[in-house]
Structures are given as structure tokens and as C-alpha cells.
């Protein structure tokens, strides 16, 4: 087994394992904010799967596209998390800004 | 069955927890599960394309990644304002 095959297997197992653990985490956690953490880790897992295909195919047609997908998922994952957290907070508290009763230390 | 198809089957099983959260929890929790399912779907399509040696099918994964992102953003905005 060459180093290249070893690398693609390691990336495939890591990516698949991360996605499965993320799915279990979303099921097990209690609040929406706890669940949101696992969306960020899932974007890394999906990107690892795509990079595994890139390692196998090198920079061919499919390799470039999977690299594009990996980059896209890594960029858009945190955006999704932020948009969903914002929606959850607005639904919960009626607004995005800091409320009167909230004690938030902005210096930290 | 090669290792790519095996990983795709494992990821198909990972969609079950997302479906459970969508069905049983609140709308925002369901949105989180939907976002996760979109990422898993994208990975599954990439793996199927590689495992079945149908390289043009990876275009479906590109489209799924973009559309699941856009759809999740629209859902988040709708949940924030109107629902």
C-alpha cells in the first residue's frame, strides 16, 4: 500500500467518522445552540471526504471539483451556523441586540 | 462493494438521526438537522460518484452543496422573521 492510498483511506475514515459523530451529536444534544456546534464539525468532515477523493484522483476533472466542494463547505459552514444561531436568538428573545437584563462583558 | 460505496452506506445511516430531529424537535432544531443532512448528502454524492466510477456525477454534489446552503439560509431567515 502506497502512501497515497494510505492518505486517502485515513482521510475517508476521518471524514466519515466525523460526519457520523456529528449526526449522533445533533440527536443527543438538548438545546439548539448545543446542536449547532456539530454543524461546524460536519463541514470539516464533508471536506475531508472530498479531499480524500482529490488525493485519489489528483488534479483531474473530478479532483478539482471535489476540492471546490471542500473549499465551499469549509467557507459556508460557519456562515450557516451564524445565520441559524441568529434566527434561534431572534425567535427566543425577539431581537438580535443585547437585552436589558443581559449581562454581557464585551471586553473579553 | 468498494470502500467508497461502503462509506456512502455508512453516511446514509447517519441521515437517520437528522430525520428524527427534524420530525420530533422544534423548527429551529429541525433546521440544524437539515443543514447537517445537506452536508452529509453532498459527501454521499461525492462518494457515489467515485465508487461507481461515474465522474460526471460529481456535478450533482456541486449543485447539492450550493443549493443546500442557499436553502438553509432562506429557511433561517424565514424562521427568524415570519414563522
N, CA and C atoms of all chains as a GROMACS GRO file, in nm:
protein
  573
    1UNK      N    1   0.084  -0.120   0.000
    1UNK     CA    2   0.000   0.000   0.000
    1UNK      C    3   0.088   0.125   0.000
    2UNK      N    4   0.065   0.211  -0.096
    2UNK     CA    5   0.148   0.331  -0.106
    2UNK      C    6   0.102   0.437  -0.006
    3UNK      N    7   0.183   0.540   0.006
    3UNK     CA    8   0.150   0.650   0.098
    3UNK      C    9   0.022   0.719   0.052
    4UNK      N   10   0.007   0.726  -0.080
    4UNK     CA   11  -0.112   0.793  -0.133
    4UNK      C   12  -0.240   0.718  -0.097
    5UNK      N   13  -0.238   0.585  -0.111
    5UNK     CA   14  -0.355   0.506  -0.072
    5UNK      C   15  -0.382   0.517   0.077
    6UNK      N   16  -0.276   0.515   0.154
    6UNK     CA   17  -0.292   0.527   0.299
    6UNK      C   18  -0.355   0.661   0.334
    7UNK      N   19  -0.309   0.767   0.267
    7UNK     CA   20  -0.364   0.901   0.294
    7UNK      C   21  -0.511   0.908   0.259
    8UNK      N   22  -0.550   0.849   0.145
    8UNK     CA   23  -0.692   0.858   0.109
    8UNK      C   24  -0.780   0.776   0.203
    9UNK      N   25  -0.729   0.661   0.251
    9UNK     CA   26  -0.807   0.583   0.346
    9UNK      C   27  -0.821   0.657   0.479
   10UNK      N   28  -0.712   0.716   0.524
   10UNK     CA   29  -0.718   0.789   0.651
   10UNK      C   30  -0.815   0.906   0.641
   11UNK      N   31  -0.807   0.981   0.531
   11UNK     CA   32  -0.898   1.095   0.514
   11UNK      C   33  -1.044   1.049   0.503
   12UNK      N   34  -1.065   0.938   0.433
   12UNK     CA   35  -1.202   0.886   0.418
   12UNK      C   36  -1.260   0.843   0.552
   13UNK      N   37  -1.181   0.770   0.631
   13UNK     CA   38  -1.230   0.724   0.761
   13UNK      C   39  -1.251   0.842   0.856
   14UNK      N   40  -1.158   0.936   0.855
   14UNK     CA   41  -1.173   1.054   0.941
   14UNK      C   42  -1.298   1.134   0.904
   15UNK      N   43  -1.317   1.157   0.775
   15UNK     CA   44  -1.432   1.234   0.730
   15UNK      C   45  -1.563   1.164   0.761
   16UNK      N   46  -1.571   1.035   0.730
   16UNK     CA   47  -1.694   0.961   0.756
   16UNK      C   48  -1.722   0.954   0.906
   17UNK      N   49  -1.618   0.929   0.984
   17UNK     CA   50  -1.636   0.924   1.130
   17UNK      C   51  -1.681   1.056   1.186
   18UNK      N   52  -1.624   1.165   1.137
   18UNK     CA   53  -1.666   1.297   1.185
   18UNK      C   54  -1.812   1.324   1.152
   19UNK      N   55  -1.854   1.286   1.032
   19UNK     CA   56  -1.994   1.309   0.994
   19UNK      C   57  -2.089   1.224   1.078
   20UNK      N   58  -2.053   1.099   1.103
   20UNK     CA   59  -2.139   1.012   1.184
   20UNK      C   60  -2.147   1.066   1.328
   21UNK      N   61  -2.033   1.105   1.384
   21UNK     CA   62  -2.035   1.160   1.520
   21UNK      C   63  -2.114   1.290   1.526
   22UNK      N   64  -2.107   1.371   1.421
   22UNK     CA   65  -2.186   1.494   1.417
   22UNK      C   66  -2.335   1.463   1.417
   23UNK      N   67  -2.374   1.363   1.339
   23UNK     CA   68  -2.516   1.325   1.335
   23UNK      C   69  -2.563   1.277   1.472
   24UNK      N   70  -2.479   1.196   1.539
   24UNK     CA   71  -2.516   1.149   1.673
   24UNK      C   72  -2.523   1.267   1.770
   25UNK      N   73  -2.429   1.361   1.757
   25UNK     CA   74  -2.429   1.477   1.845
   25UNK      C   75  -2.553   1.562   1.828
   26UNK      N   76  -2.598   1.581   1.705
   26UNK     CA   77  -2.720   1.658   1.682
   26UNK      C   78  -2.840   1.589   1.744
   27UNK      N   79  -2.840   1.457   1.742
   27UNK     CA   80  -2.952   1.383   1.801
   27UNK      C   81  -2.949   1.391   1.953
   28UNK      N   82  -2.830   1.386   2.013
   28UNK     CA   83  -2.819   1.371   2.158
   28UNK      C   84  -2.830   1.504   2.232
   29UNK      N   85  -2.778   1.611   2.174
   29UNK     CA   86  -2.773   1.738   2.246
   29UNK      C   87  -2.912   1.793   2.273
   30UNK      N   88  -2.922   1.881   2.374
   30UNK     CA   89  -3.053   1.924   2.420
   30UNK      C   90  -3.100   2.054   2.358
   31UNK      N   91  -3.015   2.156   2.351
   31UNK     CA   92  -3.062   2.285   2.300
   31UNK      C   93  -3.011   2.306   2.158
   32UNK      N   94  -3.072   2.402   2.090
   32UNK     CA   95  -3.034   2.430   1.951
   32UNK      C   96  -2.891   2.483   1.943
   33UNK      N   97  -2.848   2.556   2.045
   33UNK     CA   98  -2.712   2.611   2.044
   33UNK      C   99  -2.608   2.502   2.061
   34UNK      N  100  -2.642   2.400   2.141
   34UNK     CA  101  -2.551   2.285   2.152
   34UNK      C  102  -2.544   2.209   2.020
   35UNK      N  103  -2.658   2.194   1.957
   35UNK     CA  104  -2.663   2.120   1.829
   35UNK      C  105  -2.583   2.192   1.720
   36UNK      N  106  -2.583   2.323   1.726
   36UNK     CA  107  -2.517   2.399   1.620
   36UNK      C  108  -2.367   2.371   1.612
   37UNK      N  109  -2.307   2.335   1.725
   37UNK     CA  110  -2.163   2.306   1.722
   37UNK      C  111  -2.131   2.194   1.623
   38UNK      N  112  -2.224   2.102   1.610
   38UNK     CA  113  -2.196   1.984   1.527
   38UNK      C  114  -2.210   2.013   1.378
   39UNK      N  115  -2.276   2.121   1.342
   39UNK     CA  116  -2.281   2.159   1.201
   39UNK      C  117  -2.142   2.204   1.155
   40UNK      N  118  -2.073   2.278   1.242
   40UNK     CA  119  -1.937   2.320   1.208
   40UNK      C  120  -1.843   2.203   1.190
   41UNK      N  121  -1.852   2.105   1.280
   41UNK     CA  122  -1.764   1.988   1.266
   41UNK      C  123  -1.803   1.904   1.144
   42UNK      N  124  -1.932   1.904   1.110
   42UNK     CA  125  -1.975   1.827   0.993
   42UNK      C  126  -1.919   1.886   0.864
   43UNK      N  127  -1.905   2.018   0.858
   43UNK     CA  128  -1.847   2.078   0.737
   43UNK      C  129  -1.702   2.034   0.720
   44UNK      N  130  -1.630   2.020   0.832
   44UNK     CA  131  -1.492   1.969   0.823
   44UNK      C  132  -1.493   1.823   0.778
   45UNK      N  133  -1.587   1.744   0.830
   45UNK     CA  134  -1.595   1.603   0.791
   45UNK      C  135  -1.624   1.585   0.644
   46UNK      N  136  -1.722   1.661   0.593
   46UNK     CA  137  -1.754   1.652   0.450
   46UNK      C  138  -1.636   1.698   0.364
   47UNK      N  139  -1.566   1.801   0.412
   47UNK     CA  140  -1.448   1.848   0.337
   47UNK      C  141  -1.339   1.740   0.335
   48UNK      N  142  -1.323   1.668   0.445
   48UNK     CA  143  -1.222   1.560   0.448
   48UNK      C  144  -1.255   1.450   0.348
   49UNK      N  145  -1.385   1.417   0.337
   49UNK     CA  146  -1.426   1.316   0.239
   49UNK      C  147  -1.393   1.364   0.097
   50UNK      N  148  -1.422   1.491   0.069
   50UNK     CA  149  -1.393   1.545  -0.064
   50UNK      C  150  -1.242   1.546  -0.091
   51UNK      N  151  -1.164   1.580   0.011
   51UNK     CA  152  -1.018   1.583  -0.008
   51UNK      C  153  -0.964   1.441  -0.030
   52UNK      N  154  -1.027   1.341   0.032
   52UNK     CA  155  -0.987   1.202   0.008
   52UNK      C  156  -1.002   1.166  -0.141
   53UNK      N  157  -1.113   1.211  -0.200
   53UNK     CA  158  -1.134   1.186  -0.343
   53UNK      C  159  -1.031   1.264  -0.425
   54UNK      N  160  -1.000   1.385  -0.382
   54UNK     CA  161  -0.898   1.465  -0.454
   54UNK      C  162  -0.763   1.396  -0.450
   55UNK      N  163  -0.728   1.339  -0.334
   55UNK     CA  164  -0.599   1.268  -0.324
   55UNK      C  165  -0.597   1.148  -0.418
   56UNK      N  166  -0.709   1.080  -0.431
   56UNK     CA  167  -0.715   0.962  -0.518
   56UNK      C  168  -0.706   1.001  -0.666
   57UNK      N  169  -0.780   1.105  -0.703
   57UNK     CA  170  -0.792   1.140  -0.845
   57UNK      C  171  -0.691   1.245  -0.891
   58UNK      N  172  -0.616   1.301  -0.798
   58UNK     CA  173  -0.523   1.409  -0.827
   58UNK      C  174  -0.600   1.529  -0.886
   59UNK      N  175  -0.532   1.617  -0.956
   59UNK     CA  176  -0.598   1.738  -1.006
   59UNK      C  177  -0.657   1.714  -1.144
   60UNK      N  178  -0.754   1.625  -1.148
   60UNK     CA  179  -0.826   1.598  -1.273
   60UNK      C  180  -0.959   1.672  -1.268
   61UNK      N  181  -1.052   1.635  -1.356
   61UNK     CA  182  -1.184   1.700  -1.358
   61UNK      C  183  -1.256   1.680  -1.225
   62UNK      N  184  -1.262   1.554  -1.181
   62UNK     CA  185  -1.332   1.524  -1.056
   62UNK      C  186  -1.254   1.575  -0.935
   63UNK      N  187  -1.122   1.568  -0.944
   63UNK     CA  188  -1.039   1.614  -0.832
   63UNK      C  189  -1.054   1.762  -0.807
   64UNK      N  190  -1.058   1.840  -0.913
   64UNK     CA  191  -1.075   1.984  -0.897
   64UNK      C  192  -1.214   2.017  -0.842
   65UNK      N  193  -1.314   1.944  -0.888
   65UNK     CA  194  -1.450   1.974  -0.840
   65UNK      C  195  -1.467   1.936  -0.694
   66UNK      N  196  -1.410   1.823  -0.653
   66UNK     CA  197  -1.421   1.787  -0.512
   66UNK      C  198  -1.343   1.885  -0.424
   67UNK      N  199  -1.232   1.935  -0.475
   67UNK     CA  200  -1.158   2.038  -0.400
   67UNK      C  201  -1.242   2.165  -0.388
   68UNK      N  202  -1.313   2.198  -0.495
   68UNK     CA  203  -1.402   2.315  -0.492
   68UNK      C  204  -1.513   2.294  -0.389
   69UNK      N  205  -1.570   2.174  -0.386
   69UNK     CA  206  -1.676   2.144  -0.288
   69UNK      C  207  -1.620   2.155  -0.146
   70UNK      N  208  -1.500   2.102  -0.123
   70UNK     CA  209  -1.441   2.108   0.010
   70UNK      C  210  -1.422   2.253   0.054
   71UNK      N  211  -1.370   2.334  -0.036
   71UNK     CA  212  -1.350   2.477  -0.004
   71UNK      C  213  -1.484   2.545   0.024
   72UNK      N  214  -1.582   2.514  -0.058
   72UNK     CA  215  -1.714   2.575  -0.041
   72UNK      C  216  -1.775   2.537   0.094
   73UNK      N  217  -1.765   2.409   0.130
   73UNK     CA  218  -1.823   2.364   0.257
   73UNK      C  219  -1.751   2.427   0.376
   74UNK      N  220  -1.620   2.438   0.367
   74UNK     CA  221  -1.545   2.496   0.478
   74UNK      C  222  -1.578   2.644   0.495
   75UNK      N  223  -1.606   2.713   0.384
   75UNK     CA  224  -1.639   2.856   0.393
   75UNK      C  225  -1.782   2.876   0.441
   76UNK      N  226  -1.875   2.797   0.387
   76UNK     CA  227  -2.017   2.822   0.416
   76UNK      C  228  -2.064   2.760   0.548
   77UNK      N  229  -1.990   2.666   0.604
   77UNK     CA  230  -2.031   2.605   0.730
   77UNK      C  231  -2.048   2.706   0.842
   78UNK      N  232  -1.946   2.788   0.871
   78UNK     CA  233  -1.963   2.889   0.977
   78UNK      C  234  -2.071   2.991   0.946
   79UNK      N  235  -2.092   3.023   0.818
   79UNK     CA  236  -2.199   3.117   0.782
   79UNK      C  237  -2.335   3.059   0.819
   80UNK      N  238  -2.354   2.931   0.790
   80UNK     CA  239  -2.479   2.864   0.825
   80UNK      C  240  -2.500   2.863   0.976
   81UNK      N  241  -2.393   2.833   1.049
   81UNK     CA  242  -2.404   2.828   1.196
   81UNK      C  243  -2.444   2.965   1.250
   82UNK      N  244  -2.382   3.070   1.198
   82UNK     CA  245  -2.414   3.204   1.246
   82UNK      C  246  -2.558   3.242   1.211
   83UNK      N  247  -2.600   3.214   1.088
   83UNK     CA  248  -2.736   3.251   1.048
   83UNK      C  249  -2.839   3.176   1.132
   84UNK      N  250  -2.812   3.049   1.161
   84UNK     CA  251  -2.909   2.972   1.239
   84UNK      C  252  -2.910   3.017   1.384
   85UNK      N  253  -2.792   3.047   1.440
   85UNK     CA  254  -2.789   3.096   1.578
   85UNK      C  255  -2.861   3.229   1.589
   86UNK      N  256  -2.845   3.313   1.489
   86UNK     CA  257  -2.916   3.442   1.489
   86UNK      C  258  -3.067   3.420   1.484
   87UNK      N  259  -3.111   3.329   1.396
   87UNK     CA  260  -3.254   3.302   1.386
   87UNK      C  261  -3.308   3.246   1.518
   88UNK      N  262  -3.231   3.157   1.582
   88UNK     CA  263  -3.276   3.099   1.708
   88UNK      C  264  -3.286   3.206   1.816
   89UNK      N  265  -3.188   3.297   1.820
   89UNK     CA  266  -3.191   3.402   1.922
   89UNK      C  267  -3.305   3.500   1.898
   90UNK      N  268  -3.328   3.537   1.774
   90UNK     CA  269  -3.437   3.630   1.744
   90UNK      C  270  -3.571   3.567   1.780
   91UNK      N  271  -3.585   3.438   1.752
   91UNK     CA  272  -3.711   3.372   1.788
   91UNK      C  273  -3.728   3.362   1.939
   92UNK      N  274  -3.616   3.343   2.007
   92UNK     CA  275  -3.622   3.323   2.151
   92UNK      C  276  -3.643   3.453   2.227
   93UNK      N  277  -3.571   3.558   2.186
   93UNK     CA  278  -3.570   3.682   2.262
   93UNK      C  279  -3.634   3.800   2.190
   94UNK      N  280  -3.672   3.782   2.065
   94UNK     CA  281  -3.739   3.889   1.993
   94UNK      C  282  -3.647   3.988   1.924
   95UNK      N  283  -3.518   3.974   1.940
   95UNK     CA  284  -3.425   4.065   1.874
   95UNK      C  285  -3.283   4.013   1.882
   96UNK      N  286  -3.197   4.072   1.798
   96UNK     CA  287  -3.058   4.026   1.792
   96UNK      C  288  -2.971   4.099   1.893
   97UNK      N  289  -3.010   4.226   1.928
   97UNK     CA  290  -2.924   4.307   2.014
   97UNK      C  291  -2.932   4.259   2.158
   98UNK      N  292  -2.841   4.309   2.240
   98UNK     CA  293  -2.834   4.269   2.380
   98UNK      C  294  -2.952   4.329   2.456
   99UNK      N  295  -3.021   4.245   2.532
   99UNK     CA  296  -3.137   4.290   2.606
   99UNK      C  297  -3.100   4.363   2.734
  100UNK      N  298  -3.203   4.421   2.801
  100UNK     CA  299  -3.178   4.499   2.922
  100UNK      C  300  -3.127   4.412   3.037
  101UNK      N  301  -3.184   4.295   3.049
  101UNK     CA  302  -3.147   4.210   3.162
  101UNK      C  303  -3.022   4.127   3.141
  102UNK      N  304  -2.960   4.137   3.023
  102UNK     CA  305  -2.846   4.051   2.993
  102UNK      C  306  -2.717   4.116   3.037
  103UNK      N  307  -2.630   4.036   3.095
  103UNK     CA  308  -2.501   4.086   3.140
  103UNK      C  309  -2.393   4.028   3.050
  104UNK      N  310  -2.353   4.104   2.949
  104UNK     CA  311  -2.254   4.058   2.853
  104UNK      C  312  -2.131   4.147   2.865
  105UNK      N  313  -2.017   4.087   2.895
  105UNK     CA  314  -1.892   4.162   2.907
  105UNK      C  315  -1.825   4.164   2.771
  106UNK      N  316  -1.832   4.277   2.702
  106UNK     CA  317  -1.777   4.286   2.566
  106UNK      C  318  -1.624   4.295   2.566
  107UNK      N  319  -1.564   4.322   2.683
  107UNK     CA  320  -1.417   4.336   2.686
  107UNK      C  321  -1.347   4.203   2.671
  108UNK      N  322  -1.415   4.095   2.705
  108UNK     CA  323  -1.349   3.964   2.698
  108UNK      C  324  -1.346   3.910   2.557
  109UNK      N  325  -1.850  -0.442  -0.356
  109UNK     CA  326  -1.862  -0.308  -0.296
  109UNK      C  327  -1.724  -0.258  -0.254
  110UNK      N  328  -1.686  -0.143  -0.304
  110UNK     CA  329  -1.556  -0.087  -0.267
  110UNK      C  330  -1.571   0.004  -0.144
  111UNK      N  331  -1.457   0.060  -0.102
  111UNK     CA  332  -1.458   0.137   0.024
  111UNK      C  333  -1.539   0.266   0.012
  112UNK      N  334  -1.548   0.321  -0.109
  112UNK     CA  335  -1.624   0.446  -0.127
  112UNK      C  336  -1.774   0.420  -0.111
  113UNK      N  337  -1.819   0.310  -0.169
  113UNK     CA  338  -1.961   0.278  -0.154
  113UNK      C  339  -1.994   0.240  -0.010
  114UNK      N  340  -1.901   0.173   0.057
  114UNK     CA  341  -1.922   0.139   0.197
  114UNK      C  342  -1.937   0.265   0.282
  115UNK      N  343  -1.850   0.362   0.257
  115UNK     CA  344  -1.861   0.489   0.330
  115UNK      C  345  -1.993   0.559   0.298
  116UNK      N  346  -2.038   0.550   0.173
  116UNK     CA  347  -2.167   0.611   0.137
  116UNK      C  348  -2.282   0.546   0.213
  117UNK      N  349  -2.278   0.414   0.229
  117UNK     CA  350  -2.383   0.345   0.304
  117UNK      C  351  -2.381   0.388   0.451
  118UNK      N  352  -2.261   0.399   0.508
  118UNK     CA  353  -2.249   0.444   0.647
  118UNK      C  354  -2.308   0.584   0.663
  119UNK      N  355  -2.278   0.671   0.566
  119UNK     CA  356  -2.331   0.808   0.575
  119UNK      C  357  -2.483   0.811   0.552
  120UNK      N  358  -2.534   0.718   0.472
  120UNK     CA  359  -2.680   0.709   0.459
  120UNK      C  360  -2.745   0.680   0.594
  121UNK      N  361  -2.681   0.592   0.672
  121UNK     CA  362  -2.733   0.562   0.806
  121UNK      C  363  -2.725   0.684   0.896
  122UNK      N  364  -2.627   0.770   0.872
  122UNK     CA  365  -2.614   0.892   0.954
  122UNK      C  366  -2.724   0.992   0.926
  123UNK      N  367  -2.800   0.972   0.817
  123UNK     CA  368  -2.913   1.062   0.791
  123UNK      C  369  -3.031   1.034   0.883
  124UNK      N  370  -3.035   0.915   0.942
  124UNK     CA  371  -3.149   0.877   1.027
  124UNK      C  372  -3.161   0.970   1.149
  125UNK      N  373  -3.050   0.997   1.224
  125UNK     CA  374  -3.064   1.092   1.336
  125UNK      C  375  -3.113   1.229   1.293
  126UNK      N  376  -3.070   1.275   1.175
  126UNK     CA  377  -3.118   1.404   1.125
  126UNK      C  378  -3.269   1.400   1.103
  127UNK      N  379  -3.320   1.291   1.047
  127UNK     CA  380  -3.464   1.278   1.026
  127UNK      C  381  -3.540   1.275   1.156
  128UNK      N  382  -3.483   1.208   1.256
  128UNK     CA  383  -3.551   1.201   1.387
  128UNK      C  384  -3.561   1.340   1.448
  129UNK      N  385  -3.452   1.417   1.443
  129UNK     CA  386  -3.455   1.553   1.500
  129UNK      C  387  -3.554   1.640   1.423
  130UNK      N  388  -3.555   1.629   1.290
  130UNK     CA  389  -3.650   1.706   1.209
  130UNK      C  390  -3.794   1.674   1.246
  131UNK      N  391  -3.821   1.546   1.274
  131UNK     CA  392  -3.959   1.504   1.297
  131UNK      C  393  -4.005   1.535   1.438
  132UNK      N  394  -3.916   1.527   1.536
  132UNK     CA  395  -3.961   1.530   1.675
  132UNK      C  396  -3.929   1.660   1.749
  133UNK      N  397  -3.836   1.739   1.700
  133UNK     CA  398  -3.796   1.859   1.774
  133UNK      C  399  -3.858   1.984   1.712
  134UNK      N  400  -3.818   2.101   1.763
  134UNK     CA  401  -3.876   2.227   1.716
  134UNK      C  402  -3.826   2.262   1.576
  135UNK      N  403  -3.881   2.370   1.523
  135UNK     CA  404  -3.847   2.408   1.385
  135UNK      C  405  -3.700   2.447   1.372
  136UNK      N  406  -3.646   2.521   1.470
  136UNK     CA  407  -3.505   2.562   1.461
  136UNK      C  408  -3.413   2.441   1.476
  137UNK      N  409  -3.449   2.349   1.565
  137UNK     CA  410  -3.371   2.225   1.576
  137UNK      C  411  -3.375   2.148   1.444
  138UNK      N  412  -3.492   2.147   1.381
  138UNK     CA  413  -3.503   2.081   1.252
  138UNK      C  414  -3.418   2.146   1.146
  139UNK      N  415  -3.405   2.279   1.153
  139UNK     CA  416  -3.319   2.350   1.057
  139UNK      C  417  -3.173   2.308   1.075
  140UNK      N  418  -3.130   2.295   1.200
  140UNK     CA  419  -2.992   2.248   1.226
  140UNK      C  420  -2.972   2.109   1.165
  141UNK      N  421  -3.069   2.021   1.188
  141UNK     CA  422  -3.058   1.886   1.132
  141UNK      C  423  -3.059   1.889   0.980
  142UNK      N  424  -3.138   1.980   0.922
  142UNK     CA  425  -3.142   1.993   0.776
  142UNK      C  426  -3.008   2.038   0.720
  143UNK      N  427  -2.943   2.132   0.788
  143UNK     CA  428  -2.810   2.177   0.743
  143UNK      C  429  -2.710   2.063   0.748
  144UNK      N  430  -2.716   1.986   0.856
  144UNK     CA  431  -2.625   1.871   0.867
  144UNK      C  432  -2.654   1.769   0.757
  145UNK      N  433  -2.784   1.744   0.732
  145UNK     CA  434  -2.820   1.648   0.628
  145UNK      C  435  -2.773   1.695   0.491
  146UNK      N  436  -2.775   1.825   0.467
  146UNK     CA  437  -2.725   1.877   0.339
  146UNK      C  438  -2.578   1.848   0.320
  147UNK      N  439  -2.500   1.863   0.426
  147UNK     CA  440  -2.357   1.832   0.415
  147UNK      C  441  -2.333   1.683   0.396
  148UNK      N  442  -2.410   1.602   0.468
  148UNK     CA  443  -2.395   1.457   0.452
  148UNK      C  444  -2.436   1.415   0.311
  149UNK      N  445  -2.542   1.475   0.259
  149UNK     CA  446  -2.586   1.445   0.123
  149UNK      C  447  -2.477   1.475   0.021
  150UNK      N  448  -2.414   1.590   0.039
  150UNK     CA  449  -2.306   1.628  -0.053
  150UNK      C  450  -2.193   1.525  -0.051
  151UNK      N  451  -2.155   1.484   0.070
  151UNK     CA  452  -2.048   1.383   0.082
  151UNK      C  453  -2.091   1.250   0.020
  152UNK      N  454  -2.219   1.213   0.038
  152UNK     CA  455  -2.268   1.087  -0.020
  152UNK      C  456  -2.261   1.092  -0.173
  153UNK      N  457  -2.300   1.204  -0.232
  153UNK     CA  458  -2.296   1.214  -0.378
  153UNK      C  459  -2.153   1.208  -0.432
  154UNK      N  460  -2.060   1.270  -0.359
  154UNK     CA  461  -1.920   1.260  -0.400
  154UNK      C  462  -1.873   1.115  -0.392
  155UNK      N  463  -1.908   1.047  -0.283
  155UNK     CA  464  -1.864   0.908  -0.266
  155UNK      C  465  -1.927   0.815  -0.370
  156UNK      N  466  -2.055   0.838  -0.402
  156UNK     CA  467  -2.120   0.755  -0.504
  156UNK      C  468  -2.056   0.776  -0.641
  157UNK      N  469  -2.023   0.901  -0.670
  157UNK     CA  470  -1.958   0.930  -0.798
  157UNK      C  471  -1.824   0.859  -0.809
  158UNK      N  472  -1.749   0.858  -0.701
  158UNK     CA  473  -1.618   0.792  -0.703
  158UNK      C  474  -1.634   0.640  -0.700
  159UNK      N  475  -1.727   0.591  -0.616
  159UNK     CA  476  -1.743   0.447  -0.601
  159UNK      C  477  -1.800   0.379  -0.724
  160UNK      N  478  -1.886   0.450  -0.797
  160UNK     CA  479  -1.947   0.392  -0.918
  160UNK      C  480  -1.870   0.424  -1.044
  161UNK      N  481  -1.760   0.498  -1.031
  161UNK     CA  482  -1.676   0.538  -1.146
  161UNK      C  483  -1.757   0.617  -1.249
  162UNK      N  484  -1.845   0.700  -1.199
  162UNK     CA  485  -1.921   0.791  -1.286
  162UNK      C  486  -1.878   0.933  -1.251
  163UNK      N  487  -1.770   0.976  -1.309
  163UNK     CA  488  -1.712   1.103  -1.266
  163UNK      C  489  -1.798   1.225  -1.295
  164UNK      N  490  -1.874   1.229  -1.405
  164UNK     CA  491  -1.960   1.348  -1.425
  164UNK      C  492  -2.065   1.365  -1.317
  165UNK      N  493  -2.096   1.258  -1.242
  165UNK     CA  494  -2.200   1.270  -1.139
  165UNK      C  495  -2.157   1.361  -1.024
  166UNK      N  496  -2.030   1.396  -1.020
  166UNK     CA  497  -1.986   1.484  -0.911
  166UNK      C  498  -2.046   1.624  -0.926
  167UNK      N  499  -2.095   1.655  -1.047
  167UNK     CA  500  -2.166   1.782  -1.065
  167UNK      C  501  -2.290   1.789  -0.976
  168UNK      N  502  -2.353   1.674  -0.952
  168UNK     CA  503  -2.468   1.673  -0.863
  168UNK      C  504  -2.429   1.715  -0.723
  169UNK      N  505  -2.310   1.674  -0.679
  169UNK     CA  506  -2.263   1.714  -0.547
  169UNK      C  507  -2.237   1.864  -0.540
  170UNK      N  508  -2.182   1.919  -0.649
  170UNK     CA  509  -2.160   2.065  -0.652
  170UNK      C  510  -2.292   2.139  -0.639
  171UNK      N  511  -2.391   2.094  -0.717
  171UNK     CA  512  -2.523   2.159  -0.713
  171UNK      C  513  -2.586   2.141  -0.576
  172UNK      N  514  -2.575   2.021  -0.517
  172UNK     CA  515  -2.634   1.996  -0.385
  172UNK      C  516  -2.571   2.084  -0.278
  173UNK      N  517  -2.440   2.103  -0.285
  173UNK     CA  518  -2.373   2.187  -0.186
  173UNK      C  519  -2.423   2.330  -0.193
  174UNK      N  520  -2.433   2.383  -0.314
  174UNK     CA  521  -2.476   2.523  -0.329
  174UNK      C  522  -2.622   2.539  -0.289
  175UNK      N  523  -2.707   2.448  -0.337
  175UNK     CA  524  -2.850   2.464  -0.310
  175UNK      C  525  -2.885   2.438  -0.164
  176UNK      N  526  -2.817   2.344  -0.098
  176UNK     CA  527  -2.847   2.320   0.043
  176UNK      C  528  -2.805   2.440   0.127
  177UNK      N  529  -2.694   2.505   0.088
  177UNK     CA  530  -2.653   2.626   0.159
  177UNK      C  531  -2.756   2.738   0.140
  178UNK      N  532  -2.796   2.761   0.015
  178UNK     CA  533  -2.893   2.867  -0.011
  178UNK      C  534  -3.027   2.837   0.056
  179UNK      N  535  -3.070   2.712   0.049
  179UNK     CA  536  -3.197   2.676   0.110
  179UNK      C  537  -3.195   2.694   0.261
  180UNK      N  538  -3.084   2.656   0.323
  180UNK     CA  539  -3.076   2.671   0.469
  180UNK      C  540  -3.077   2.818   0.509
  181UNK      N  541  -3.012   2.903   0.430
  181UNK     CA  542  -3.014   3.046   0.461
  181UNK      C  543  -3.156   3.102   0.450
  182UNK      N  544  -3.228   3.059   0.346
  182UNK     CA  545  -3.366   3.106   0.330
  182UNK      C  546  -3.453   3.058   0.446
  183UNK      N  547  -3.436   2.932   0.485
  183UNK     CA  548  -3.513   2.879   0.598
  183UNK      C  549  -3.483   2.957   0.725
  184UNK      N  550  -3.353   2.988   0.747
  184UNK     CA  551  -3.316   3.060   0.868
  184UNK      C  552  -3.380   3.199   0.869
  185UNK      N  553  -3.380   3.266   0.756
  185UNK     CA  554  -3.439   3.399   0.751
  185UNK      C  555  -3.590   3.393   0.769
  186UNK      N  556  -3.654   3.293   0.709
  186UNK     CA  557  -3.799   3.279   0.725
  186UNK      C  558  -3.835   3.248   0.870
  187UNK      N  559  -3.758   3.159   0.934
  187UNK     CA  560  -3.785   3.127   1.074
  187UNK      C  561  -3.761   3.248   1.164
  188UNK      N  562  -3.666   3.331   1.125
  188UNK     CA  563  -3.634   3.447   1.206
  188UNK      C  564  -3.744   3.552   1.200
  189UNK      N  565  -3.808   3.567   1.085
  189UNK     CA  566  -3.899   3.679   1.066
  189UNK      C  567  -4.047   3.644   1.073
  190UNK      N  568  -4.083   3.533   1.011
  190UNK     CA  569  -4.226   3.512   0.988
  190UNK      C  570  -4.286   3.391   1.058
  191UNK      N  571  -4.210   3.294   1.092
  191UNK     CA  572  -4.272   3.172   1.147
  191UNK      C  573  -4.260   3.171   1.299
   0.00000   0.00000   0.00000
